[in-house]
Amino acid sequence: MKVDVKSRAEIDRMREACRMSAEIRDICAAAVAPGVTTGEIDALVVDYCEKHHVRAGFYDYHGYPGHLCVSINDEVIHGIPSPHRVIVPGDLVKTDVGIFKNGFNGDTSRTVAVGVTDPEVLRLVETTKACLKAGIAACGPGVHLGDVGYAIEQVAVAAGFGVVRNWIGHGVGRTIHEDPEVPNYGKPGTKLVLRPGMTIAIEPMITMTKAGEATDVLSDGWTVVTRDRSLSAHFEHTVAITDDGCEILTLPADYP
């Protein structure tokens, strides 16, 4: 494993890519509504990139065909946008997007509950936000990644929800996915020790049921779903480890 530790100047360059990632994330989230297709959400990213002369970090990454991922309900991550997929009331819509600029990527996601009134579903969304907040709060120099994963996991377990095990967070920077792996579970005092200059994407994927921790990939080769088809929620920020803690690079947002 080779972890890219970035200089202050490199993080300054990366900060702009992350700011733009956050901006288009929130544009996409605001557009999520009944009757809108996931293809229309994708078109917003295309328009944004053309306007600002930047590139969508996800597009053609290992052949991925969309400019962002739009995953609905039991779809955990990597849902491919489509002009035929219409958002309806009651959907949990997860938009995951990153912008490449100045040689660096951002990566960020959020979940929008579309006309959802079920208190358990809303509690799942709020718990996933709290998991992200706990993971970020645990970050800092000298902290083990096992500590970060443990902090996330404890929030989910205490709420009675499941934590996806075989899809996790990751380093992000010159490429959209790089070392280290950042699990949403863990044992304190284990795994890599964080250092200033490391940049990681923390992204809890929390499921309504414990059985939902197990996942499958659909025949499209991309879309990850809970094996029991239970609902899932997903929030993500890119953070930089600093001398005294961490900086969330993908602000602004109304979470965590």
N, C-alpha and C positions, 0 to 999 in steps of 0.2 A: 504493500500500500504506500503510495506517494501522495502526501497531502500538500497542496499548493498553499504556501503561506504568503500572503500578499503584502506589499509595501503600502504605506499610507497613500502614496500617489496612485497606486493601482486601485485601492479601495475608493479613492475619490472618483476615479473613472467608472468604477462599478456602481457607485452610488447613483449616477444618472440613469444607468440601465434599470436599476431597481426602482427608482422613482417613476420612470415611465411604465414599468411593469405594473406598479401599484395603480397608476392612473388608468391604464386600459382595463385592469381587473375591475375597478370600480365602475367604469363605463359599461362593461359587459354585465356586471351584476345589476346595475340600474335598469338595464334593458330586459332583464328576465321577467316575463309576464305571460299570462295565459294567451295562447294564440300565436306566440312568437316561436319560430323554428330555431333549432340549434344552429342551423346553417346561417340564419340571420345574425346570430351572435358571432359566429366566425367571421362574417363579412365586416363586422365592426373592427375586428383586429386587423383585417386586410386594409381597411380604409385608414386606420390609425397609422399603420406602418408606412403607407404611401404618403400620407400627409407629413410625417416626421422624418421620412427617409431612414427608417430603421428596419430591422428584420424581426419577425416572430421567431423566438428561439426554438419553438417546438416544431415548426414546419420542416418537413423532410428529415427530421431527426430519426435516424435508423429507418427512414421510409414513412414516418408518420404523416398522414395525408391532411391533417387539419392545422390551423394556425393557433388553436388552443384546444384544450380538452373540455368537453361538456358532458358530465356524467350525472345521470338522473336516478334517484331512488336507490335501488339495490346495486347500481353501478358505482363502484368505489372510486375509480380513477380511469383515465385514458379513454373516456367515451369520445367517439369520433363525431364531430358535428355533421348534421345532415339537413338538407332542405325539406326532408320528409318527416323529421322528428319534431312534433309540435308539443310545446310545453302546455300542461293543463293544470287546473287548480288541484292542489294537494301534492304537487311534485316537490321533491328536494333536489334542487339544481346546483351542481358543483361546477364552478368555472375555474380553470387552472390555466395560467398564462405566464409567459415570460418574454421579455424584449431583449434583443441583442444589440448593444451599442458600445462604441469605444473599445471593442475587443472583449467585452464582458456581458454576462447574462444576469438577469433577475429571474426569480421564480416565486410565484405567489398564487394563492387560491382562496376561495371563500364559498360558503354554501348559502343559498337563498331558499327560504321556505315560501313557496308560492301558495298563498291562501290557505296555509295549514292552520288548523285549529286544535288538533290533537295535542294535549299537553305533554304526552310522552315523546312525541316527535320533536316538539319545540325544546323539550329538556335535552334531547340528544344533541340538537344543534348548539344549545348553550353550553353543554358539557364539553363538546369538542372545542369550542372557543376557549373554555377554561383550561383544557389540556394544552392548547397552544400557548396560552399565557404562562402556565406552569413550566413548560419546557423552556421558554425564553428566559423566565426568571431564574432558572437553574444554571444558565450559561455563564461562563466567565473563565478567565485564565486559571489553569490548574484543575479545572473541573473535568471529571471523566464523562465520556459520552454515556456510560452506564447510569450516571447520576441524572442526566437529562432524560433518558428513556424512562427511568424509574419515576421521575416526577410526573411525566405524562401519564404513565400507566396507572399510578395511584389515583389520580383524579377520575379516570374512566372506570376503574374497578369499584371505587367507592360509590359511584353513581349506578352501578349494576350493568354497565355496558361492556361491549367487547372491544378489543384492540387488534386491528389487522396486523398479522405477524410477518407475512412474506412480501409486503410492500412497505417501504420505509422512506425516511428522509435521506438526505445526501449532501455532499459538498456541491457547491455551485460557484461558477466563476467564468473561466475561459470557455468551458463547455457547460451545457445545461445540467449534466450529471457528472460529478467527479468524486474522488475520495474526499472524506470518509463516508461510510454508511452511518446513518443516524436513525437507529431504531426507535420506535415509540414505546418501548418496554426495555427493562434492563435491571441490572444489579448494581447498586452503588459501589463505587471504587473500582469499576471494571471498564475495559475498552480504552480507546484513545484519550489522551489528556489534551484538552483544548489549549491553544496558544493564541496570543494576539496576532491578528492578520489572517486567521482562518475564517472562511465564509461558508456557512451551511444553511440549508433549507430545512426548517423544522416543519413537519406536516403530519400531525395526528390524523389518522383515518379511523374513526370510531364507529362501531356497529351497534344496532339496536339489541342484538342478541349475542350471547357468548359464542354460539355456533357460527355466527356471522364472521368470526375471525378467520375462518377458512374461506379461501376465494378460488375462483376459476377464471380463465380467460375465454371470452367468447370466440366464435369461429372467425370473427374479423381480425383476430390476431392481436388485438389491442385492448378492448374493453374488459376491465376487471370487475367481476361481480361477486357479491357474497354468495357462498355456496347454498345457503338456506334461503336466499333471496330476501333477507331482511334489509331494512333501510340502513344507509350509512351516511355520515357527514364528514367533511374534510375542510380544514383550514390550514393555511401555510404562509409563513413569512421567511424571507431571506434575512439572515442576521450576520453581522461581523463581530468576531470576538475582539474586544478592546483590552487595554491595560487594566481596567477596573470593572469589567462586566461585558456587556455586549450592546451593539447598536442595531435596532431594527431598520433595515435598509428599504423595506417595501412599505413604508408609510407614505401618505396618510391612509387611514382606513378607520372604520368605526369598531374595530376589534383589534386585539383582544380587550 
